[in-house]
Amino acid sequence: MGTILEHNLISVVIPVLDAAAELPHTLAALHGVARISEVIVVDGGSRDASLRIARRARARVVTAPRGRGLQLAAGAAAARGAWLLFLHADCCPLPGWEDAVAAFMSAPEAEKRAGYFALALDDPSPAARRLERIVAWRCRALALPYGDQGLLIHRHLYDAIGGYAAIPLMEDVDLARRLGRARLKPIGATMLASARRYRHGGYWRRPLRNLACLSLYFAGVSPARIAKIYG
């Protein structure tokens, strides 16, 4: 890569596409964290104020072709930190996360593991609590945290497994499968994610759609084909 890594410092990578409504909250949660050396916002062609918000928050802005896998890979390639923390624009780590991340990074053989957050939704409804329990079960039973739970991984491990694939969706599942259960561990902190997509798509319909996509992926259907089927 030719990049001189900043020892024990974190590069945060956030892919965005018209994320002006959510991005300020996520960037604010990262402000002033000592271990974060840079925040990289990777834009896939936003037409709103996302880039202006990122620059105002002193984030580095990188452009990439639209697609979360492509954007995440571009952000990682530009990063200088020895550790990479991948976040979605509508997800904020809750208070206490800094200490949990520091403990994760300082644990023995930490460079050989990747960490993810527990998921919480910003919705007080029982449907949101039910979905949170399903996500917790999925992580325990299947070792499949999704991208909205964040991912903390050392650069050496990220490179060793090949990084994010340039695919239109399922990039988080693809990476989790290559990491494997033994190398995926909970960080011990919680990520607060926007429930907007579930309120819009339905607390039953959207998870079922996601399950259908996951089933097709495990059956060997290509992510590009799944994207055409489900949009």
MARVEXPA-978497 format. One line per field, with one value per residue: chain; residue in three letters; x, y, z of N, C-alpha, C, CB in turn. Coordinates in steps of 0.05 Angstrom, whole numbers. Glycine has a CB too. Example, Ala and Ser with C-alpha at 12.3 -4.5 7.8 and 13.67 -1.06 7.14 Angstrom:
chain = (A | A) .
res = (ALA | SER) .
n.px = (264 | 257) .
n.py = (-114 | -45) .
n.pz = (156 | 142) .
ca.px = (246 | 273) .
ca.py = (-90 | -21) .
ca.pz = (156 | 143) .
c.px = (264 | 258) .
c.py = (-66 | 1) .
c.pz = (156 | 157) .
cb.px = (226 | 282) .
cb.py = (-89 | -12) .
cb.pz = (181 | 114) .
! end
This chain:
chain = (A | A | A | A | A | A | A | A | A | A | A | A | A | A | A | A | A | A | A | A | A | A | A | A | A | A | A | A | A | A | A | A | A | A | A | A | A | A | A | A | A | A | A | A | A | A | A | A | A | A | A | A | A | A | A | A | A | A | A | A | A | A | A | A | A | A | A | A | A | A | A | A | A | A | A | A | A | A | A | A | A | A | A | A | A | A | A | A | A | A | A | A | A | A | A | A | A | A | A | A | A | A | A | A | A | A | A | A | A | A | A | A | A | A | A | A | A | A | A | A | A | A | A | A | A | A | A | A | A | A | A | A | A | A | A | A | A | A | A | A | A | A | A | A | A | A | A | A | A | A | A | A | A | A | A | A | A | A | A | A | A | A | A | A | A | A | A | A | A | A | A | A | A | A | A | A | A | A | A | A | A | A | A | A | A | A | A | A | A | A | A | A | A | A | A | A | A | A | A | A | A | A | A | A | A | A | A | A | A | A | A | A | A | A | A | A | A | A | A | A | A | A | A | A | A | A | A | A | A | A | A) .
res = (MET | GLY | THR | ILE | LEU | GLU | HIS | ASN | LEU | ILE | SER | VAL | VAL | ILE | PRO | VAL | LEU | ASP | ALA | ALA | ALA | GLU | LEU | PRO | HIS | THR | LEU | ALA | ALA | LEU | HIS | GLY | VAL | ALA | ARG | ILE | SER | GLU | VAL | ILE | VAL | VAL | ASP | GLY | GLY | SER | ARG | ASP | ALA | SER | LEU | ARG | ILE | ALA | ARG | ARG | ALA | ARG | ALA | ARG | VAL | VAL | THR | ALA | PRO | ARG | GLY | ARG | GLY | LEU | GLN | LEU | ALA | ALA | GLY | ALA | ALA | ALA | ALA | ARG | GLY | ALA | TRP | LEU | LEU | PHE | LEU | HIS | ALA | ASP | CYS | CYS | PRO | LEU | PRO | GLY | TRP | GLU | ASP | ALA | VAL | ALA | ALA | PHE | MET | SER | ALA | PRO | GLU | ALA | GLU | LYS | ARG | ALA | GLY | TYR | PHE | ALA | LEU | ALA | LEU | ASP | ASP | PRO | SER | PRO | ALA | ALA | ARG | ARG | LEU | GLU | ARG | ILE | VAL | ALA | TRP | ARG | CYS | ARG | ALA | LEU | ALA | LEU | PRO | TYR | GLY | ASP | GLN | GLY | LEU | LEU | ILE | HIS | ARG | HIS | LEU | TYR | ASP | ALA | ILE | GLY | GLY | TYR | ALA | ALA | ILE | PRO | LEU | MET | GLU | ASP | VAL | ASP | LEU | ALA | ARG | ARG | LEU | GLY | ARG | ALA | ARG | LEU | LYS | PRO | ILE | GLY | ALA | THR | MET | LEU | ALA | SER | ALA | ARG | ARG | TYR | ARG | HIS | GLY | GLY | TYR | TRP | ARG | ARG | PRO | LEU | ARG | ASN | LEU | ALA | CYS | LEU | SER | LEU | TYR | PHE | ALA | GLY | VAL | SER | PRO | ALA | ARG | ILE | ALA | LYS | ILE | TYR | GLY) .
n.px = (16 | 40 | 29 | 44 | 30 | -6 | 10 | -31 | -73 | -138 | -171 | -231 | -281 | -332 | -382 | -422 | -484 | -524 | -533 | -544 | -581 | -570 | -514 | -489 | -498 | -471 | -418 | -410 | -410 | -360 | -325 | -268 | -248 | -193 | -163 | -177 | -150 | -165 | -224 | -256 | -297 | -332 | -356 | -410 | -432 | -467 | -522 | -539 | -526 | -484 | -427 | -411 | -423 | -388 | -338 | -341 | -338 | -287 | -272 | -238 | -250 | -267 | -279 | -318 | -341 | -412 | -438 | -437 | -397 | -355 | -345 | -330 | -283 | -252 | -246 | -217 | -170 | -150 | -139 | -98 | -91 | -72 | -112 | -179 | -243 | -305 | -364 | -434 | -470 | -516 | -511 | -492 | -443 | -456 | -450 | -392 | -368 | -316 | -280 | -291 | -273 | -219 | -203 | -212 | -175 | -127 | -124 | -95 | -67 | -101 | -98 | -110 | -164 | -231 | -278 | -347 | -406 | -461 | -529 | -575 | -638 | -665 | -719 | -776 | -811 | -843 | -833 | -783 | -751 | -757 | -732 | -680 | -667 | -669 | -625 | -584 | -586 | -573 | -520 | -496 | -510 | -500 | -455 | -457 | -452 | -480 | -468 | -488 | -475 | -425 | -353 | -292 | -226 | -159 | -110 | -74 | -100 | -146 | -124 | -103 | -147 | -168 | -200 | -258 | -304 | -316 | -375 | -446 | -482 | -489 | -437 | -421 | -435 | -405 | -353 | -354 | -360 | -311 | -278 | -295 | -322 | -286 | -255 | -287 | -313 | -353 | -350 | -366 | -396 | -448 | -484 | -523 | -573 | -608 | -678 | -707 | -710 | -736 | -784 | -805 | -802 | -826 | -830 | -834 | -834 | -786 | -743 | -755 | -747 | -692 | -675 | -689 | -653 | -605 | -611 | -611 | -559 | -527 | -542 | -514 | -526 | -507 | -486 | -496 | -539 | -577 | -585 | -610 | -657 | -682 | -673) .
n.py = (-24 | 24 | 61 | 95 | 70 | 95 | 82 | 44 | 79 | 100 | 98 | 122 | 101 | 121 | 107 | 146 | 168 | 216 | 231 | 273 | 283 | 248 | 245 | 289 | 275 | 227 | 242 | 279 | 245 | 224 | 263 | 291 | 244 | 210 | 168 | 167 | 182 | 202 | 217 | 189 | 205 | 173 | 187 | 169 | 197 | 238 | 284 | 320 | 358 | 329 | 327 | 379 | 380 | 341 | 363 | 409 | 387 | 373 | 325 | 278 | 275 | 228 | 204 | 155 | 102 | 92 | 48 | 8 | -31 | -17 | 35 | 29 | -1 | 36 | 76 | 49 | 39 | 91 | 102 | 118 | 99 | 48 | 17 | 3 | 30 | 17 | 50 | 62 | 117 | 131 | 113 | 114 | 106 | 91 | 126 | 108 | 75 | 87 | 70 | 16 | 2 | 16 | -23 | -69 | -63 | -66 | -116 | -183 | -208 | -177 | -158 | -200 | -207 | -184 | -133 | -122 | -81 | -84 | -79 | -25 | 6 | 70 | 74 | 70 | 28 | -37 | -71 | -55 | -71 | -126 | -136 | -122 | -163 | -206 | -193 | -197 | -252 | -272 | -256 | -286 | -340 | -347 | -317 | -269 | -207 | -146 | -90 | -44 | -49 | -34 | -43 | -61 | -67 | -90 | -64 | -101 | -151 | -139 | -132 | -182 | -216 | -198 | -153 | -109 | -131 | -112 | -108 | -100 | -106 | -142 | -139 | -136 | -185 | -219 | -205 | -218 | -274 | -289 | -273 | -307 | -345 | -351 | -306 | -262 | -218 | -192 | -123 | -100 | -55 | -10 | 4 | 56 | 56 | 85 | 76 | 86 | 61 | 14 | 31 | 53 | 10 | -31 | -71 | -125 | -137 | -116 | -143 | -196 | -191 | -181 | -230 | -263 | -244 | -258 | -314 | -327 | -310 | -346 | -391 | -387 | -349 | -292 | -229 | -186 | -205 | -213 | -161 | -141 | -169 | -152 | -99) .
n.pz = (0 | 13 | 52 | 112 | 173 | 228 | 291 | 335 | 329 | 306 | 244 | 222 | 179 | 138 | 95 | 51 | 22 | 3 | 58 | 93 | 134 | 175 | 183 | 214 | 268 | 275 | 264 | 305 | 350 | 346 | 354 | 385 | 406 | 431 | 409 | 356 | 295 | 247 | 208 | 155 | 105 | 56 | -5 | -47 | -89 | -71 | -71 | -36 | 24 | 45 | 35 | 47 | 102 | 121 | 110 | 140 | 190 | 192 | 169 | 127 | 58 | 11 | -54 | -88 | -132 | -131 | -82 | -27 | -14 | -50 | -33 | 21 | 14 | -14 | 25 | 64 | 36 | 33 | 85 | 144 | 195 | 241 | 259 | 236 | 236 | 216 | 200 | 192 | 164 | 191 | 242 | 310 | 359 | 427 | 491 | 530 | 494 | 478 | 519 | 517 | 466 | 471 | 508 | 479 | 438 | 466 | 486 | 493 | 433 | 401 | 349 | 317 | 316 | 301 | 318 | 338 | 349 | 396 | 376 | 378 | 368 | 350 | 369 | 409 | 407 | 418 | 374 | 356 | 399 | 395 | 346 | 358 | 393 | 358 | 325 | 362 | 372 | 321 | 317 | 358 | 346 | 291 | 279 | 250 | 247 | 222 | 178 | 202 | 254 | 261 | 252 | 278 | 263 | 255 | 211 | 189 | 194 | 164 | 113 | 105 | 99 | 53 | 52 | 40 | -8 | -76 | -85 | -96 | -53 | 10 | 27 | 80 | 102 | 70 | 85 | 140 | 136 | 115 | 156 | 198 | 254 | 298 | 297 | 303 | 349 | 403 | 419 | 466 | 472 | 451 | 391 | 366 | 321 | 266 | 261 | 217 | 166 | 179 | 201 | 155 | 117 | 145 | 204 | 200 | 145 | 123 | 152 | 134 | 80 | 81 | 102 | 60 | 20 | 45 | 46 | -8 | -21 | 10 | -17 | -63 | -101 | -138 | -110 | -145 | -176 | -136 | -120 | -166 | -164 | -115 | -112) .
ca.px = (0 | 57 | 20 | 56 | 8 | -4 | 8 | -52 | -93 | -161 | -183 | -259 | -289 | -361 | -393 | -447 | -499 | -546 | -536 | -542 | -598 | -559 | -485 | -479 | -499 | -449 | -392 | -409 | -403 | -332 | -308 | -252 | -239 | -164 | -151 | -184 | -132 | -178 | -250 | -257 | -324 | -329 | -381 | -416 | -447 | -488 | -532 | -548 | -504 | -466 | -399 | -406 | -424 | -364 | -315 | -344 | -330 | -258 | -268 | -227 | -270 | -258 | -301 | -316 | -366 | -434 | -439 | -424 | -372 | -335 | -339 | -315 | -256 | -237 | -239 | -196 | -145 | -140 | -135 | -71 | -91 | -67 | -139 | -200 | -269 | -324 | -390 | -454 | -475 | -539 | -506 | -475 | -436 | -467 | -429 | -378 | -356 | -287 | -266 | -294 | -255 | -191 | -198 | -211 | -150 | -104 | -126 | -75 | -73 | -123 | -95 | -120 | -193 | -247 | -299 | -371 | -422 | -489 | -547 | -599 | -652 | -676 | -748 | -784 | -833 | -836 | -822 | -754 | -737 | -757 | -712 | -654 | -662 | -663 | -598 | -566 | -585 | -559 | -491 | -488 | -514 | -490 | -431 | -461 | -459 | -484 | -452 | -498 | -464 | -397 | -332 | -266 | -208 | -132 | -103 | -61 | -121 | -163 | -110 | -98 | -171 | -175 | -216 | -285 | -306 | -330 | -401 | -467 | -494 | -478 | -409 | -415 | -437 | -382 | -329 | -358 | -356 | -283 | -266 | -302 | -332 | -265 | -242 | -307 | -318 | -366 | -333 | -376 | -408 | -473 | -487 | -550 | -578 | -634 | -699 | -723 | -715 | -755 | -810 | -814 | -805 | -841 | -813 | -835 | -828 | -758 | -726 | -760 | -733 | -663 | -671 | -690 | -628 | -585 | -614 | -601 | -530 | -516 | -548 | -495 | -534 | -488 | -497 | -507 | -565 | -595 | -591 | -630 | -683 | -694 | -669) .
ca.py = (0 | 47 | 79 | 92 | 68 | 109 | 60 | 43 | 99 | 90 | 113 | 116 | 102 | 124 | 111 | 162 | 175 | 233 | 225 | 298 | 283 | 231 | 247 | 306 | 262 | 208 | 257 | 291 | 224 | 217 | 287 | 292 | 217 | 212 | 147 | 171 | 200 | 214 | 207 | 190 | 203 | 164 | 195 | 155 | 214 | 253 | 309 | 338 | 373 | 311 | 334 | 403 | 373 | 326 | 382 | 427 | 372 | 367 | 298 | 274 | 267 | 211 | 197 | 128 | 95 | 85 | 21 | 8 | -46 | -1 | 59 | 20 | -8 | 61 | 89 | 33 | 44 | 117 | 106 | 117 | 87 | 19 | 5 | 14 | 28 | 22 | 58 | 73 | 145 | 134 | 97 | 128 | 91 | 103 | 132 | 85 | 59 | 93 | 52 | -12 | -1 | 16 | -49 | -89 | -59 | -72 | -144 | -200 | -217 | -162 | -154 | -224 | -208 | -161 | -129 | -109 | -70 | -92 | -60 | -13 | 23 | 94 | 72 | 58 | 8 | -66 | -83 | -49 | -89 | -153 | -138 | -122 | -191 | -223 | -187 | -209 | -281 | -277 | -253 | -308 | -366 | -348 | -301 | -251 | -179 | -131 | -65 | -23 | -54 | -25 | -64 | -51 | -88 | -81 | -63 | -126 | -171 | -131 | -138 | -211 | -230 | -187 | -128 | -109 | -138 | -92 | -119 | -80 | -111 | -166 | -136 | -141 | -214 | -230 | -201 | -234 | -302 | -293 | -272 | -331 | -342 | -349 | -280 | -242 | -216 | -167 | -103 | -94 | -29 | -10 | 23 | 65 | 58 | 96 | 56 | 98 | 42 | -6 | 45 | 56 | -15 | -50 | -87 | -153 | -140 | -111 | -166 | -219 | -186 | -185 | -258 | -274 | -238 | -275 | -342 | -328 | -307 | -371 | -411 | -383 | -328 | -270 | -204 | -169 | -216 | -208 | -132 | -137 | -180 | -138 | -70) .
ca.pz = (0 | 14 | 72 | 138 | 192 | 254 | 310 | 355 | 324 | 290 | 222 | 219 | 151 | 136 | 68 | 51 | -2 | 12 | 86 | 108 | 157 | 197 | 186 | 235 | 294 | 276 | 266 | 332 | 369 | 342 | 359 | 409 | 416 | 430 | 392 | 328 | 282 | 223 | 200 | 126 | 93 | 28 | -18 | -72 | -108 | -57 | -83 | -14 | 37 | 59 | 33 | 62 | 130 | 127 | 110 | 163 | 214 | 187 | 160 | 100 | 39 | -11 | -72 | -99 | -145 | -113 | -73 | -1 | -14 | -63 | -17 | 44 | 5 | -20 | 50 | 77 | 21 | 39 | 114 | 154 | 221 | 243 | 263 | 219 | 247 | 195 | 211 | 174 | 169 | 209 | 267 | 329 | 383 | 451 | 512 | 541 | 473 | 476 | 537 | 507 | 443 | 481 | 521 | 457 | 423 | 483 | 495 | 479 | 405 | 390 | 320 | 303 | 319 | 293 | 338 | 329 | 371 | 399 | 361 | 390 | 349 | 362 | 368 | 434 | 403 | 423 | 350 | 355 | 418 | 384 | 325 | 372 | 403 | 335 | 316 | 382 | 367 | 296 | 322 | 375 | 333 | 263 | 276 | 227 | 251 | 198 | 177 | 220 | 281 | 261 | 251 | 286 | 254 | 250 | 183 | 180 | 190 | 142 | 88 | 103 | 90 | 27 | 53 | 30 | -37 | -93 | -92 | -92 | -27 | 24 | 32 | 108 | 106 | 56 | 102 | 164 | 130 | 112 | 183 | 212 | 281 | 317 | 296 | 306 | 377 | 411 | 431 | 493 | 471 | 435 | 369 | 363 | 293 | 258 | 254 | 196 | 145 | 189 | 202 | 127 | 104 | 161 | 222 | 191 | 116 | 116 | 160 | 117 | 55 | 87 | 104 | 33 | 8 | 58 | 38 | -36 | -20 | 19 | -38 | -84 | -120 | -137 | -99 | -167 | -183 | -113 | -122 | -187 | -155 | -93 | -113) .
c.px = (17 | 49 | 34 | 34 | 14 | -10 | -14 | -72 | -114 | -167 | -212 | -267 | -320 | -369 | -419 | -458 | -524 | -553 | -536 | -559 | -585 | -529 | -476 | -478 | -476 | -422 | -389 | -400 | -373 | -313 | -294 | -243 | -209 | -152 | -158 | -165 | -144 | -206 | -251 | -286 | -321 | -356 | -385 | -433 | -470 | -496 | -542 | -524 | -484 | -437 | -393 | -406 | -398 | -340 | -317 | -335 | -301 | -253 | -253 | -249 | -257 | -282 | -296 | -341 | -387 | -435 | -424 | -398 | -349 | -326 | -322 | -286 | -240 | -229 | -216 | -169 | -133 | -131 | -106 | -69 | -85 | -92 | -159 | -226 | -289 | -351 | -408 | -461 | -498 | -536 | -486 | -468 | -445 | -445 | -418 | -363 | -325 | -271 | -267 | -275 | -226 | -184 | -196 | -184 | -125 | -104 | -104 | -85 | -97 | -122 | -105 | -150 | -206 | -270 | -323 | -387 | -449 | -506 | -570 | -611 | -665 | -706 | -757 | -804 | -824 | -825 | -792 | -739 | -736 | -735 | -684 | -647 | -655 | -634 | -578 | -563 | -569 | -529 | -481 | -488 | -500 | -464 | -433 | -470 | -462 | -469 | -462 | -490 | -435 | -378 | -306 | -246 | -180 | -126 | -91 | -81 | -139 | -150 | -107 | -122 | -181 | -193 | -244 | -285 | -322 | -356 | -423 | -482 | -483 | -449 | -402 | -416 | -413 | -357 | -331 | -352 | -326 | -268 | -271 | -308 | -309 | -253 | -261 | -316 | -334 | -347 | -341 | -387 | -432 | -473 | -517 | -555 | -606 | -653 | -715 | -730 | -735 | -783 | -822 | -820 | -821 | -822 | -815 | -825 | -798 | -740 | -730 | -746 | -703 | -657 | -671 | -664 | -605 | -586 | -604 | -571 | -517 | -522 | -530 | -503 | -515 | -501 | -509 | -535 | -585 | -604 | -612 | -657 | -697 | -690 | -651) .
c.py = (25 | 67 | 74 | 92 | 83 | 89 | 64 | 66 | 89 | 109 | 104 | 120 | 101 | 127 | 127 | 164 | 190 | 228 | 250 | 298 | 269 | 237 | 265 | 292 | 242 | 221 | 269 | 270 | 217 | 240 | 285 | 266 | 215 | 192 | 150 | 191 | 214 | 202 | 211 | 185 | 196 | 169 | 180 | 170 | 229 | 278 | 328 | 351 | 355 | 319 | 360 | 398 | 359 | 345 | 401 | 414 | 363 | 338 | 298 | 264 | 252 | 205 | 169 | 122 | 86 | 55 | 18 | -8 | -30 | 23 | 51 | 13 | 16 | 76 | 75 | 38 | 71 | 121 | 103 | 103 | 58 | 3 | 19 | 9 | 36 | 27 | 65 | 101 | 150 | 118 | 112 | 109 | 106 | 107 | 107 | 69 | 63 | 74 | 23 | -17 | -1 | -11 | -71 | -87 | -68 | -101 | -161 | -209 | -202 | -159 | -177 | -227 | -182 | -158 | -115 | -100 | -85 | -71 | -51 | 5 | 47 | 95 | 58 | 35 | -20 | -80 | -78 | -67 | -117 | -156 | -137 | -150 | -210 | -218 | -199 | -239 | -287 | -275 | -277 | -334 | -368 | -333 | -283 | -223 | -165 | -104 | -44 | -28 | -45 | -49 | -51 | -74 | -76 | -82 | -89 | -148 | -165 | -138 | -168 | -226 | -218 | -163 | -131 | -114 | -116 | -104 | -100 | -83 | -136 | -163 | -142 | -171 | -228 | -228 | -217 | -263 | -307 | -290 | -297 | -326 | -337 | -321 | -257 | -241 | -191 | -148 | -97 | -66 | -30 | 12 | 30 | 71 | 70 | 73 | 65 | 77 | 20 | 7 | 48 | 29 | -37 | -68 | -117 | -155 | -136 | -134 | -191 | -215 | -190 | -214 | -272 | -269 | -255 | -304 | -346 | -327 | -334 | -394 | -408 | -363 | -304 | -245 | -186 | -179 | -211 | -178 | -127 | -147 | -162 | -108 | -59) .
c.pz = (0 | 35 | 98 | 159 | 218 | 276 | 331 | 352 | 304 | 267 | 220 | 190 | 150 | 107 | 69 | 23 | 7 | 41 | 104 | 133 | 181 | 203 | 209 | 262 | 297 | 279 | 293 | 353 | 368 | 350 | 386 | 420 | 410 | 410 | 363 | 315 | 258 | 220 | 170 | 117 | 64 | 14 | -44 | -91 | -96 | -72 | -61 | -1 | 51 | 59 | 49 | 93 | 138 | 129 | 133 | 189 | 212 | 181 | 133 | 82 | 16 | -28 | -83 | -114 | -125 | -107 | -47 | 0 | -27 | -46 | 8 | 36 | -2 | 5 | 64 | 62 | 27 | 68 | 122 | 181 | 220 | 248 | 246 | 234 | 225 | 207 | 188 | 183 | 189 | 235 | 284 | 353 | 408 | 472 | 525 | 520 | 471 | 494 | 528 | 484 | 452 | 493 | 499 | 443 | 440 | 493 | 481 | 452 | 393 | 360 | 304 | 304 | 308 | 312 | 326 | 354 | 373 | 385 | 378 | 369 | 364 | 360 | 394 | 431 | 410 | 398 | 347 | 375 | 408 | 362 | 337 | 382 | 381 | 325 | 336 | 378 | 342 | 300 | 338 | 359 | 306 | 259 | 252 | 236 | 224 | 200 | 195 | 249 | 283 | 259 | 257 | 279 | 248 | 221 | 173 | 176 | 167 | 115 | 84 | 93 | 64 | 28 | 43 | 0 | -51 | -103 | -83 | -65 | -16 | 30 | 61 | 114 | 94 | 74 | 128 | 159 | 127 | 138 | 199 | 242 | 301 | 319 | 299 | 335 | 383 | 425 | 460 | 495 | 451 | 414 | 366 | 333 | 288 | 251 | 231 | 174 | 153 | 192 | 175 | 114 | 119 | 178 | 216 | 162 | 111 | 127 | 143 | 90 | 58 | 89 | 77 | 18 | 19 | 48 | 9 | -37 | -12 | -1 | -62 | -105 | -117 | -125 | -121 | -175 | -161 | -114 | -144 | -179 | -135 | -94 | -92) .
cb.px = (-18 | 57 | -11 | 77 | 2 | -24 | 35 | -40 | -80 | -185 | -168 | -276 | -277 | -371 | -398 | -441 | -506 | -571 | -514 | -550 | -625 | -562 | -474 | -496 | -526 | -450 | -390 | -435 | -420 | -327 | -326 | -267 | -255 | -152 | -160 | -213 | -107 | -161 | -273 | -238 | -340 | -321 | -382 | -430 | -458 | -480 | -554 | -564 | -516 | -469 | -391 | -429 | -448 | -359 | -314 | -373 | -348 | -242 | -294 | -202 | -286 | -244 | -304 | -312 | -361 | -460 | -428 | -443 | -376 | -346 | -364 | -328 | -258 | -255 | -263 | -202 | -151 | -160 | -151 | -60 | -117 | -47 | -147 | -200 | -273 | -325 | -387 | -480 | -480 | -565 | -495 | -489 | -405 | -489 | -441 | -397 | -368 | -281 | -277 | -323 | -260 | -187 | -220 | -234 | -147 | -104 | -154 | -68 | -77 | -124 | -66 | -107 | -201 | -257 | -288 | -388 | -427 | -497 | -557 | -592 | -674 | -663 | -757 | -797 | -842 | -861 | -837 | -749 | -752 | -785 | -715 | -654 | -687 | -682 | -594 | -575 | -614 | -568 | -486 | -505 | -543 | -510 | -406 | -483 | -438 | -514 | -452 | -529 | -466 | -391 | -331 | -264 | -218 | -111 | -84 | -40 | -137 | -169 | -83 | -90 | -192 | -188 | -202 | -299 | -320 | -312 | -405 | -487 | -525 | -484 | -400 | -436 | -463 | -378 | -325 | -386 | -370 | -271 | -277 | -279 | -347 | -243 | -227 | -332 | -293 | -390 | -334 | -354 | -388 | -497 | -477 | -556 | -576 | -631 | -717 | -708 | -689 | -746 | -808 | -793 | -779 | -858 | -822 | -863 | -844 | -749 | -732 | -790 | -738 | -655 | -692 | -714 | -621 | -587 | -644 | -613 | -522 | -528 | -577 | -490 | -564 | -476 | -476 | -488 | -563 | -582 | -566 | -620 | -678 | -683 | -696) .
cb.py = (0 | 60 | 77 | 114 | 38 | 133 | 56 | 44 | 125 | 87 | 107 | 134 | 78 | 147 | 84 | 190 | 149 | 228 | 207 | 321 | 271 | 202 | 257 | 330 | 248 | 190 | 278 | 304 | 199 | 209 | 312 | 306 | 194 | 208 | 120 | 181 | 185 | 211 | 223 | 168 | 229 | 134 | 225 | 130 | 197 | 260 | 303 | 321 | 392 | 283 | 337 | 424 | 355 | 305 | 397 | 437 | 347 | 376 | 282 | 255 | 291 | 184 | 218 | 107 | 71 | 94 | 2 | -4 | -72 | 9 | 73 | -4 | -26 | 79 | 90 | 3 | 41 | 138 | 86 | 145 | 92 | 13 | 6 | 0 | 46 | -2 | 81 | 55 | 160 | 126 | 69 | 154 | 86 | 85 | 150 | 67 | 67 | 122 | 55 | -17 | 23 | 39 | -56 | -84 | -31 | -54 | -156 | -224 | -247 | -135 | -149 | -248 | -212 | -163 | -112 | -128 | -40 | -96 | -73 | 3 | 7 | 119 | 56 | 79 | 9 | -80 | -71 | -20 | -88 | -159 | -114 | -101 | -201 | -217 | -156 | -202 | -292 | -256 | -227 | -311 | -371 | -338 | -318 | -264 | -165 | -126 | -55 | -21 | -83 | -8 | -79 | -44 | -101 | -97 | -40 | -135 | -175 | -101 | -124 | -222 | -229 | -208 | -106 | -82 | -165 | -83 | -147 | -81 | -112 | -191 | -108 | -126 | -225 | -216 | -171 | -231 | -310 | -273 | -248 | -351 | -367 | -370 | -276 | -246 | -217 | -174 | -77 | -97 | -7 | -7 | 11 | 91 | 31 | 115 | 51 | 121 | 29 | -18 | 72 | 71 | -26 | -68 | -82 | -164 | -120 | -85 | -173 | -223 | -157 | -170 | -270 | -262 | -208 | -273 | -350 | -306 | -285 | -379 | -409 | -409 | -320 | -264 | -189 | -170 | -246 | -215 | -116 | -151 | -208 | -148 | -56) .
cb.pz = (24 | -12 | 76 | 144 | 198 | 255 | 325 | 382 | 313 | 308 | 195 | 239 | 134 | 154 | 54 | 62 | -19 | -6 | 95 | 90 | 151 | 190 | 160 | 237 | 298 | 250 | 244 | 340 | 363 | 314 | 359 | 429 | 401 | 457 | 402 | 325 | 273 | 198 | 214 | 114 | 98 | 26 | -24 | -64 | -130 | -29 | -103 | 7 | 57 | 47 | 4 | 56 | 136 | 106 | 84 | 166 | 217 | 212 | 158 | 101 | 28 | 0 | -94 | -76 | -165 | -125 | -95 | 20 | -29 | -90 | -8 | 57 | -20 | -38 | 68 | 77 | -9 | 32 | 130 | 156 | 235 | 266 | 293 | 191 | 273 | 174 | 231 | 174 | 144 | 194 | 259 | 340 | 384 | 463 | 533 | 555 | 447 | 483 | 566 | 499 | 423 | 501 | 540 | 437 | 415 | 507 | 489 | 497 | 405 | 403 | 313 | 315 | 348 | 263 | 361 | 312 | 365 | 429 | 336 | 416 | 335 | 349 | 342 | 451 | 374 | 432 | 325 | 362 | 446 | 371 | 305 | 395 | 419 | 312 | 315 | 410 | 365 | 275 | 337 | 400 | 330 | 244 | 274 | 208 | 269 | 192 | 150 | 218 | 288 | 285 | 224 | 316 | 228 | 267 | 177 | 201 | 216 | 143 | 88 | 131 | 111 | 12 | 38 | 35 | -40 | -116 | -78 | -114 | -28 | 8 | 25 | 125 | 94 | 29 | 109 | 176 | 104 | 92 | 198 | 210 | 289 | 311 | 270 | 288 | 393 | 430 | 415 | 513 | 462 | 454 | 342 | 380 | 279 | 235 | 279 | 183 | 136 | 216 | 216 | 111 | 97 | 144 | 250 | 193 | 100 | 129 | 189 | 113 | 45 | 112 | 123 | 17 | 12 | 88 | 39 | -53 | -1 | 47 | -46 | -97 | -116 | -164 | -84 | -191 | -188 | -86 | -127 | -213 | -143 | -67 | -111) .
! end
